[in-house]
Amino acid sequence: MRHLNTAQLRETARALRAGDRVLLSGAVYTARDAAHKRICALLEQGAALPFPLEGACIYYAGPTPTPPGRVIGSCGPTTSGRMDPFAPLLMKHGLRGMIGKGERNAAVAGAMREYGTVYFCAIGGAGALAAECVTANEEIAFFDLGCESVKRLELRDFPLVVAMDAVGGSLFRE
C-alpha cells in the first residue's frame, strides 16, 4: 500500500501503475456531470474556475447531506463514464487525478497518456466507509446543484486502486 498526497500527483501520476493500491490524503474536489458541464463552459469562456485545475484531483461523488456531528454524509463514487465527454479538456488544463468507479472510454485513456493523469477506483457501495476518510468538507461552487455542487474535501488515507494509469495500463483489460 502506497501513501500518496494529492499535492504530489503532478510529479507521481506517471509513475503509478494499474493495480497499485494507494492511501490518498489531501485535497480533492467533488464534481459530477452537471458541474463538469459548467466547468468546461467556464474554460471555453476563459472565465475563472471555482478551483485550480493544475495538479488537481476530482472525485466523482455527490455526497449526501451531512448528519449532525459529522464532517460529511455518505460519499461513495459515482459512475465515471458520465464524465468522459468532459475529462480530456480538464486534463488539458492540468487535472492529474480522477476518482470514481467503472471503465473509461478510449478518448479518456488517450488523454491520460498525453497529459500524465491517473484514474483511481474507489469501492462502490461503501459511501459510509469512504466518509470516514474525509476530515474536512467545504462547498465551494454551483450551490444550486445541491448534493452535486462542487465541494473541496480533505482526505486522510482514502483507500483506492489505480484502475487506469498514464502509460496505458488498465485493470479493466488486464
Residue frames as a rotation matrix with the C-alpha (Angstrom) as fourth column:
MET 1
0.584 0.812 0.000 0.00
0.812 -0.584 0.000 0.00
0.000 0.000 -1.000 0.00
ARG 2
-0.504 -0.769 0.393 1.43
0.787 -0.597 -0.159 3.35
0.356 0.229 0.906 -1.03
HIS 3
0.210 0.486 -0.848 0.73
0.723 -0.661 -0.199 6.56
-0.658 -0.572 -0.491 0.89
LEU 4
-0.540 -0.316 0.780 0.21
0.801 -0.478 0.361 9.46
0.259 0.819 0.511 -1.50
ASN 5
-0.243 0.444 -0.862 -0.77
0.393 -0.768 -0.506 13.10
-0.887 -0.462 0.012 -1.08
THR 6
0.621 0.582 0.525 -2.77
0.710 -0.134 -0.691 14.85
-0.332 0.802 -0.496 -3.78
ALA 7
0.752 -0.409 -0.517 -0.15
-0.399 -0.907 0.138 17.64
-0.525 0.103 -0.845 -3.82
GLN 8
-0.289 -0.918 0.273 2.24
-0.350 0.366 0.862 15.01
-0.891 0.154 -0.428 -5.28
LEU 9
0.474 0.576 0.666 0.03
0.311 0.598 -0.738 13.97
-0.824 0.557 0.104 -8.21
ARG 10
0.856 -0.178 -0.485 1.72
-0.492 -0.567 -0.660 16.24
-0.158 0.804 -0.573 -10.73
GLU 11
-0.064 -0.995 -0.079 5.05
-0.998 0.062 0.031 14.51
-0.026 0.080 -0.996 -10.01
THR 12
-0.649 -0.276 0.709 3.87
-0.476 0.875 -0.095 10.96
-0.594 -0.399 -0.699 -9.32
ALA 13
0.378 0.926 -0.008 0.91
-0.609 0.242 -0.756 10.28
-0.698 0.290 0.655 -11.63
ARG 14
0.467 -0.233 -0.853 3.13
-0.810 0.274 -0.518 8.93
0.354 0.933 -0.061 -14.43
ALA 15
-0.624 -0.782 -0.005 4.89
-0.693 0.555 -0.460 6.54
0.362 -0.284 -0.888 -12.02
LEU 16
-0.266 0.607 0.749 1.70
-0.642 0.468 -0.607 4.86
-0.719 -0.643 0.266 -10.76
ARG 17
-0.871 -0.051 -0.489 0.60
-0.419 0.598 0.683 1.62
0.258 0.800 -0.542 -12.42
ALA 18
0.151 0.970 -0.192 -2.72
-0.750 0.239 0.617 -0.12
0.644 0.051 0.763 -12.81
GLY 19
0.426 0.098 -0.900 -3.21
0.331 0.908 0.255 -2.34
0.842 -0.406 0.354 -9.78
ASP 20
-0.725 -0.686 0.060 -1.25
0.232 -0.325 -0.917 -0.15
0.649 -0.650 0.395 -7.36
ARG 21
0.361 0.788 -0.499 -3.06
0.817 -0.009 0.577 0.27
0.450 -0.616 -0.647 -4.05
VAL 22
-0.583 -0.508 0.634 -2.99
0.265 -0.857 -0.443 3.77
0.768 -0.090 0.634 -2.63
LEU 23
0.140 0.559 -0.817 -4.00
0.971 -0.238 0.004 5.52
-0.192 -0.794 -0.576 0.57
LEU 24
-0.270 -0.188 0.944 -4.71
0.642 -0.766 0.031 9.04
0.717 0.615 0.327 -0.70
SER 25
0.090 0.241 -0.966 -4.60
0.864 -0.502 -0.046 12.12
-0.496 -0.830 -0.253 1.52
GLY 26
-0.875 -0.425 -0.231 -5.01
0.305 -0.856 0.417 15.80
-0.375 0.294 0.879 0.70
ALA 27
-0.311 0.762 -0.568 -7.48
-0.447 -0.645 -0.620 17.98
-0.839 0.061 0.541 -1.17
VAL 28
-0.824 0.219 0.522 -9.92
0.557 0.474 0.682 16.63
-0.098 0.853 -0.513 -3.75
TYR 29
-0.702 0.632 -0.329 -12.86
-0.618 -0.770 -0.161 18.32
-0.355 0.090 0.930 -5.41
THR 30
-0.412 0.643 0.646 -16.21
0.458 0.759 -0.464 16.63
-0.788 0.104 -0.607 -5.90
ALA 31
-0.397 0.368 -0.841 -17.85
-0.767 -0.637 0.082 17.10
-0.505 0.677 0.535 -9.28
ARG 32
-0.210 0.415 0.885 -20.38
0.434 0.851 -0.296 15.14
-0.876 0.322 -0.359 -11.27
ASP 33
-0.318 0.005 0.948 -21.73
0.944 0.092 0.316 15.63
-0.086 0.996 -0.034 -14.79
ALA 34
0.724 0.637 0.266 -23.69
0.658 -0.753 0.013 18.89
0.208 0.165 -0.964 -14.24
ALA 35
0.705 -0.545 -0.453 -20.68
-0.019 -0.654 0.757 20.51
-0.709 -0.525 -0.471 -12.54
HIS 36
-0.275 -0.827 0.490 -18.34
0.555 0.280 0.783 19.21
-0.785 0.488 0.382 -15.26
LYS 37
0.164 0.423 0.891 -20.53
0.973 -0.219 -0.075 20.80
0.163 0.879 -0.447 -17.92
ARG 38
0.971 0.233 -0.045 -20.32
0.237 -0.943 0.234 24.16
0.012 -0.238 -0.971 -16.13
ILE 39
0.359 -0.915 -0.184 -16.57
0.071 -0.170 0.983 23.92
-0.931 -0.366 0.004 -15.53
CYS 40
-0.318 -0.464 0.827 -15.97
0.831 0.284 0.479 23.18
-0.457 0.839 0.295 -19.21
ALA 41
0.553 0.571 0.607 -18.18
0.772 -0.626 -0.115 26.13
0.314 0.532 -0.786 -20.20
LEU 42
0.888 -0.291 -0.355 -16.10
-0.004 -0.778 0.628 28.39
-0.459 -0.556 -0.693 -17.92
LEU 43
-0.071 -0.963 0.259 -12.91
0.368 0.216 0.904 27.09
-0.927 0.159 0.339 -19.56
GLU 44
-0.129 0.092 0.987 -14.30
0.991 0.051 0.125 27.78
-0.039 0.994 -0.097 -23.03
GLN 45
0.812 0.484 0.328 -15.27
0.482 -0.871 0.092 31.33
0.330 0.083 -0.940 -21.95
GLY 46
-0.195 -0.952 0.238 -11.88
0.409 -0.300 -0.862 31.96
0.891 -0.070 0.448 -20.38
ALA 47
0.481 0.493 0.725 -13.66
-0.456 -0.565 0.687 32.66
0.748 -0.662 -0.047 -17.07
ALA 48
-0.452 -0.625 0.636 -12.37
-0.855 0.101 -0.508 31.98
0.253 -0.774 -0.581 -13.56
LEU 49
-0.131 0.330 -0.935 -12.77
0.008 0.943 0.332 28.42
0.991 0.036 -0.126 -12.28
PRO 50
0.763 0.506 0.402 -14.08
-0.387 -0.141 0.911 27.52
0.518 -0.851 0.088 -8.82
PHE 51
0.697 -0.641 0.321 -10.78
-0.099 0.358 0.928 25.71
-0.710 -0.679 0.186 -8.07
PRO 52
0.051 -0.757 -0.651 -7.39
-0.937 -0.261 0.231 25.44
-0.345 0.599 -0.723 -9.75
LEU 53
0.933 0.323 -0.160 -7.17
-0.360 0.837 -0.412 22.52
0.001 0.442 0.897 -12.18
GLU 54
0.231 -0.927 -0.294 -3.37
-0.589 0.107 -0.801 22.38
0.774 0.358 -0.522 -12.28
GLY 55
-0.768 -0.627 -0.131 -2.40
-0.343 0.576 -0.742 19.23
0.541 -0.525 -0.657 -10.37
ALA 56
-0.289 0.748 0.598 -5.96
-0.950 -0.149 -0.274 18.76
-0.116 -0.647 0.754 -9.09
CYS 57
-0.982 0.139 -0.127 -7.84
0.130 0.988 0.081 15.55
0.137 0.063 -0.989 -8.32
ILE 58
-0.360 0.929 0.088 -11.59
-0.892 -0.370 0.260 15.28
0.274 0.015 0.962 -8.90
TYR 59
-0.934 0.215 0.286 -13.73
0.045 0.864 -0.502 12.77
-0.355 -0.455 -0.817 -7.02
TYR 60
-0.633 0.757 -0.163 -16.85
-0.327 -0.070 0.943 11.81
0.702 0.650 0.292 -8.93
ALA 61
-0.644 0.409 -0.646 -19.21
0.749 0.508 -0.425 11.92
0.154 -0.758 -0.633 -5.97
GLY 62
-0.261 0.642 0.721 -22.35
-0.241 -0.766 0.595 13.68
0.935 -0.019 0.354 -4.79
PRO 63
-0.931 -0.216 -0.296 -22.22
0.197 0.385 -0.901 13.36
0.309 -0.897 -0.316 -1.00
THR 64
0.074 0.977 -0.199 -25.46
0.723 0.084 0.685 13.02
0.687 -0.194 -0.701 0.91
PRO 65
0.518 0.157 0.841 -26.42
-0.297 -0.889 0.349 15.73
0.802 -0.430 -0.413 3.43
THR 66
-0.554 -0.830 -0.063 -24.12
-0.116 0.153 -0.981 15.98
0.824 -0.536 -0.181 6.41
PRO 67
0.403 0.682 -0.611 -25.61
0.550 0.353 0.757 14.44
0.731 -0.641 -0.233 9.57
PRO 68
0.787 -0.098 0.609 -25.22
-0.471 -0.732 0.492 16.40
0.398 -0.674 -0.623 12.83
GLY 69
0.636 -0.606 0.478 -21.78
-0.458 0.202 0.866 15.91
-0.621 -0.770 -0.149 14.37
ARG 70
0.398 -0.483 0.780 -20.24
0.677 0.729 0.105 14.55
-0.619 0.486 0.617 11.15
VAL 71
-0.496 -0.655 -0.569 -17.94
-0.021 -0.647 0.762 16.10
-0.868 0.391 0.307 8.53
ILE 72
-0.624 0.255 -0.738 -19.89
-0.778 -0.115 0.618 14.69
0.073 0.960 0.270 5.58
GLY 73
0.460 0.783 0.420 -22.67
-0.703 0.609 -0.367 12.27
-0.543 -0.127 0.830 4.72
SER 74
0.358 -0.267 0.895 -22.16
0.396 0.911 0.114 9.14
-0.845 0.314 0.432 2.66
CYS 75
0.471 -0.262 -0.842 -19.83
-0.683 -0.712 -0.161 9.90
-0.558 0.651 -0.515 -0.25
GLY 76
0.102 -0.383 0.918 -19.29
0.337 0.882 0.331 6.90
-0.936 0.275 0.219 -2.45
PRO 77
-0.797 -0.505 -0.331 -18.11
-0.143 -0.374 0.916 7.13
-0.587 0.777 0.226 -6.06
THR 78
0.436 0.888 -0.147 -20.44
-0.349 0.016 -0.937 7.56
-0.830 0.460 0.317 -8.99
THR 79
0.493 -0.186 0.850 -20.06
0.696 0.671 -0.257 6.01
-0.522 0.718 0.460 -12.44
SER 80
-0.185 -0.752 -0.632 -17.18
0.172 -0.658 0.733 7.78
-0.968 0.027 0.251 -14.13
GLY 81
-0.543 -0.066 0.837 -18.26
0.804 0.247 0.541 7.24
-0.242 0.967 -0.081 -17.72
ARG 82
0.563 0.819 0.106 -20.74
0.823 -0.545 -0.163 10.11
-0.076 0.179 -0.981 -17.47
MET 83
0.628 -0.406 -0.664 -17.76
-0.064 -0.877 0.476 12.49
-0.775 -0.257 -0.577 -17.12
ASP 84
-0.019 -0.708 0.706 -15.91
0.724 0.477 0.498 11.08
-0.689 0.521 0.504 -20.14
PRO 85
0.510 0.202 0.836 -17.08
0.807 -0.447 -0.385 13.84
0.296 0.871 -0.391 -22.56
PHE 86
0.947 -0.054 0.315 -15.52
-0.139 -0.958 0.252 16.47
0.288 -0.283 -0.915 -20.27
ALA 87
0.790 -0.613 -0.015 -12.41
0.281 0.340 0.897 14.74
-0.545 -0.713 0.441 -18.87
PRO 88
0.187 -0.806 0.562 -9.96
0.981 0.120 -0.154 15.34
0.057 0.580 0.813 -21.77
LEU 89
0.357 -0.022 0.934 -10.48
0.243 -0.963 -0.116 19.12
0.902 0.268 -0.339 -21.64
LEU 90
0.952 0.002 0.307 -9.96
-0.290 -0.327 0.900 19.16
0.103 -0.945 -0.310 -17.87
MET 91
0.597 -0.789 0.143 -6.76
0.631 0.572 0.525 17.11
-0.496 -0.224 0.839 -18.24
LYS 92
0.217 -0.486 0.846 -5.53
0.800 -0.408 -0.440 19.54
0.559 0.773 0.300 -20.89
HIS 93
0.402 0.029 0.915 -5.89
-0.233 -0.963 0.133 22.28
0.886 -0.267 -0.380 -18.26
GLY 94
-0.350 -0.798 0.490 -3.96
-0.702 -0.123 -0.701 20.38
0.620 -0.589 -0.518 -15.58
LEU 95
0.617 0.598 0.512 -6.23
-0.787 0.485 0.382 17.76
-0.020 -0.639 0.769 -13.97
ARG 96
-0.349 -0.868 -0.354 -3.92
-0.816 0.467 -0.340 14.94
0.461 0.170 -0.871 -12.78
GLY 97
-0.999 0.030 0.043 -6.19
0.005 0.866 -0.499 12.62
-0.053 -0.499 -0.865 -10.80
MET 98
-0.215 0.973 -0.082 -9.73
-0.796 -0.126 0.592 11.27
0.566 0.192 0.802 -11.07
ILE 99
-0.955 0.011 0.296 -11.60
-0.195 0.728 -0.657 9.05
-0.222 -0.685 -0.693 -8.60
GLY 100
-0.091 0.974 -0.207 -14.73
-0.996 -0.089 0.019 7.11
0.000 0.208 0.978 -9.45
LYS 101
-0.245 0.034 0.969 -15.95
-0.177 0.981 -0.080 3.69
-0.953 -0.191 -0.234 -10.46
GLY 102
0.692 0.535 0.484 -16.19
0.276 0.423 -0.863 1.89
-0.666 0.731 0.145 -13.77
GLU 103
-0.123 -0.766 0.631 -14.25
0.887 0.201 0.416 1.89
-0.446 0.611 0.655 -17.02
ARG 104
0.089 0.029 -0.996 -13.37
-0.200 -0.979 -0.046 4.99
-0.976 0.203 -0.082 -19.07
ASN 105
0.918 0.328 0.222 -13.57
0.145 0.243 -0.959 5.40
-0.369 0.913 0.175 -22.83
ALA 106
0.351 -0.823 0.446 -10.69
0.936 0.322 -0.141 5.40
-0.028 0.467 0.884 -25.33
ALA 107
0.386 -0.183 0.904 -10.59
0.268 -0.915 -0.300 9.22
0.883 0.358 -0.304 -25.59
VAL 108
0.878 -0.061 0.475 -10.10
-0.460 -0.386 0.800 9.50
0.135 -0.920 -0.367 -21.81
ALA 109
0.736 -0.637 0.229 -7.42
0.441 0.708 0.552 6.79
-0.514 -0.305 0.802 -21.85
GLY 110
0.290 -0.625 0.725 -5.58
0.860 -0.162 -0.484 8.62
0.420 0.764 0.491 -24.63
ALA 111
0.531 -0.039 0.846 -5.77
-0.169 -0.984 0.061 11.95
0.830 -0.175 -0.529 -22.79
MET 112
0.961 -0.205 0.188 -4.48
-0.147 0.197 0.969 10.26
-0.236 -0.959 0.160 -19.63
ARG 113
0.426 -0.846 0.322 -1.40
0.862 0.487 0.141 9.11
-0.276 0.217 0.936 -21.53
GLU 114
0.232 -0.313 0.921 -0.92
0.633 -0.670 -0.387 12.51
0.738 0.673 0.043 -23.18
TYR 115
0.359 0.036 0.933 -1.28
-0.346 -0.923 0.169 14.60
0.867 -0.384 -0.319 -20.01
GLY 116
-0.644 -0.698 -0.313 0.02
-0.001 0.410 -0.912 12.20
0.765 -0.587 -0.265 -17.35
THR 117
-0.170 0.715 0.678 -3.20
-0.941 -0.322 0.103 11.62
0.292 -0.621 0.728 -15.43
VAL 118
-0.967 -0.121 -0.224 -4.19
-0.040 0.942 -0.334 8.71
0.251 -0.314 -0.916 -13.19
TYR 119
-0.022 0.998 0.064 -7.64
-0.696 -0.061 0.716 7.23
0.718 -0.028 0.696 -12.64
PHE 120
-0.945 -0.231 0.233 -8.35
-0.323 0.531 -0.784 5.69
0.057 -0.815 -0.576 -9.25
CYS 121
-0.097 0.935 -0.340 -11.29
-0.087 0.333 0.939 3.47
0.991 0.121 0.049 -8.42
ALA 122
-0.670 0.067 0.739 -12.97
-0.741 -0.114 -0.661 3.63
0.040 -0.991 0.126 -5.04
ILE 123
-0.938 0.346 0.005 -15.15
0.341 0.927 -0.154 0.88
-0.058 -0.143 -0.988 -3.64
GLY 124
-0.551 0.821 0.149 -18.69
-0.429 -0.432 0.794 1.33
0.716 0.373 0.590 -4.89
GLY 125
0.350 0.823 -0.448 -21.45
0.094 0.446 0.890 0.84
0.932 -0.353 0.079 -2.32
ALA 126
0.084 -0.410 -0.908 -19.18
0.968 0.249 -0.023 1.82
0.235 -0.878 0.418 0.56
GLY 127
0.099 0.019 0.995 -20.04
0.264 -0.965 -0.008 5.52
0.960 0.263 -0.100 0.80
ALA 128
0.939 0.250 0.237 -20.38
-0.158 -0.296 0.942 5.49
0.306 -0.922 -0.238 4.59
LEU 129
0.597 -0.797 -0.094 -16.93
0.703 0.463 0.539 3.91
-0.386 -0.388 0.837 4.89
ALA 130
-0.051 -0.600 0.799 -15.48
0.848 -0.449 -0.282 6.46
0.528 0.663 0.532 2.44
ALA 131
0.602 0.383 0.701 -16.91
0.031 -0.888 0.459 9.27
0.798 -0.255 -0.546 4.57
GLU 132
0.909 -0.287 -0.301 -14.71
0.360 0.180 0.915 8.12
-0.209 -0.941 0.267 7.46
CYS 133
-0.015 -0.975 0.221 -11.66
0.978 0.032 0.208 9.26
-0.210 0.219 0.953 5.45
VAL 134
0.096 0.125 0.987 -12.97
0.509 -0.859 0.059 12.81
0.855 0.497 -0.146 4.94
THR 135
-0.348 -0.334 -0.876 -11.58
0.936 -0.176 -0.305 15.25
-0.053 -0.926 0.374 7.51
ALA 136
-0.550 0.221 -0.806 -12.99
0.011 -0.962 -0.271 18.49
-0.835 -0.158 0.527 6.04
ASN 137
-0.311 0.588 0.747 -15.79
0.947 0.261 0.189 19.42
-0.084 0.766 -0.638 3.66
GLU 138
-0.428 0.160 -0.889 -16.42
0.064 -0.976 -0.207 22.86
-0.901 -0.146 0.408 2.15
GLU 139
0.376 0.609 0.699 -18.98
0.836 0.102 -0.539 23.63
-0.399 0.787 -0.470 -0.55
ILE 140
-0.416 -0.707 -0.572 -17.23
0.362 -0.706 0.608 25.99
-0.834 0.046 0.550 -3.00
ALA 141
-0.833 0.073 -0.549 -19.30
-0.485 -0.574 0.660 26.32
-0.267 0.816 0.513 -6.20
PHE 142
-0.634 0.645 -0.427 -22.56
-0.326 0.278 0.904 25.70
0.701 0.712 0.034 -8.04
PHE 143
-0.914 0.225 0.337 -24.60
-0.317 0.120 -0.941 25.71
-0.252 -0.967 -0.039 -4.85
ASP 144
-0.060 0.968 -0.244 -27.84
-0.966 -0.118 -0.231 25.31
-0.252 0.222 0.942 -6.81
LEU 145
-0.131 -0.047 -0.990 -26.81
-0.609 0.792 0.043 21.75
0.782 0.609 -0.133 -7.71
GLY 146
0.756 0.480 0.445 -27.41
-0.631 0.355 0.689 20.56
0.173 -0.802 0.572 -4.13
CYS 147
0.688 -0.491 0.535 -25.54
-0.062 0.695 0.716 17.34
-0.723 -0.526 0.448 -3.42
GLU 148
0.522 -0.488 0.700 -23.84
0.847 0.389 -0.361 17.69
-0.096 0.781 0.616 -6.83
SER 149
0.960 -0.272 0.067 -22.33
-0.268 -0.961 -0.070 21.10
0.084 0.050 -0.995 -6.03
VAL 150
0.266 -0.940 -0.213 -18.55
0.157 0.260 -0.953 21.31
0.951 0.219 0.217 -6.09
LYS 151
0.985 -0.007 0.171 -17.01
-0.170 -0.117 0.978 20.63
0.014 -0.993 -0.116 -2.69
ARG 152
0.043 -0.997 -0.063 -13.44
-0.582 0.026 -0.813 20.74
0.812 0.072 -0.579 -1.50
LEU 153
0.967 0.247 -0.070 -12.75
-0.111 0.647 0.754 17.70
0.231 -0.721 0.653 0.65
GLU 154
-0.070 -0.969 0.238 -9.69
-0.967 0.007 -0.255 16.92
0.245 -0.248 -0.937 2.72
LEU 155
0.776 0.296 -0.556 -8.95
-0.264 0.954 0.140 13.20
0.572 0.038 0.819 2.73
ARG 156
-0.046 -0.807 0.589 -6.86
-0.988 0.124 0.093 11.11
-0.148 -0.578 -0.803 5.07
ASP 157
-0.815 -0.444 0.373 -5.80
-0.401 0.896 0.190 7.64
-0.418 0.005 -0.908 3.92
PHE 158
0.300 0.927 -0.226 -8.65
-0.773 0.098 -0.626 7.17
-0.558 0.363 0.746 1.45
PRO 159
-0.314 -0.493 0.811 -8.24
-0.018 0.858 0.514 3.61
-0.949 0.147 -0.278 0.08
LEU 160
0.578 0.420 -0.699 -8.05
-0.669 -0.245 -0.701 3.46
-0.466 0.874 0.139 -3.72
VAL 161
0.125 -0.536 0.835 -6.77
0.507 0.758 0.411 1.28
-0.853 0.372 0.366 -6.53
VAL 162
-0.431 -0.298 -0.852 -5.12
-0.606 -0.605 0.517 2.65
-0.669 0.739 0.080 -9.65
ALA 163
0.357 0.683 0.637 -7.56
0.111 0.646 -0.755 1.42
-0.927 0.341 0.155 -12.28
MET 164
0.762 -0.194 0.618 -6.01
0.627 -0.017 -0.779 3.13
0.162 0.981 0.108 -15.32
ASP 165
0.235 -0.774 -0.588 -2.55
0.551 -0.392 0.736 4.63
-0.801 -0.497 0.334 -15.49
ALA 166
0.553 -0.058 -0.831 -0.78
-0.406 -0.890 -0.208 7.25
-0.728 0.452 -0.516 -17.59
VAL 167
-0.549 -0.777 -0.307 1.07
-0.684 0.207 0.699 4.67
-0.480 0.594 -0.646 -19.70
GLY 168
-0.286 0.555 -0.781 -1.99
-0.824 0.274 0.496 2.75
0.489 0.786 0.379 -20.88
GLY 169
-0.942 -0.053 -0.332 -2.34
0.103 0.894 -0.436 0.12
0.320 -0.445 -0.836 -18.16
SER 170
-0.259 0.926 0.275 -5.92
-0.862 -0.350 0.367 -0.77
0.437 -0.142 0.888 -17.24
LEU 171
-0.796 0.074 0.600 -7.40
-0.366 0.731 -0.575 -3.18
-0.482 -0.678 -0.555 -14.72
PHE 172
0.229 0.972 -0.047 -10.44
-0.586 0.099 -0.804 -3.37
-0.778 0.211 0.592 -16.98
ARG 173
0.593 -0.090 -0.801 -8.39
-0.749 0.305 -0.588 -5.05
0.297 0.948 0.113 -19.74
GLU 174
-0.358 -0.895 -0.267 -5.81
-0.660 0.444 -0.605 -6.98
0.660 -0.040 -0.750 -17.73
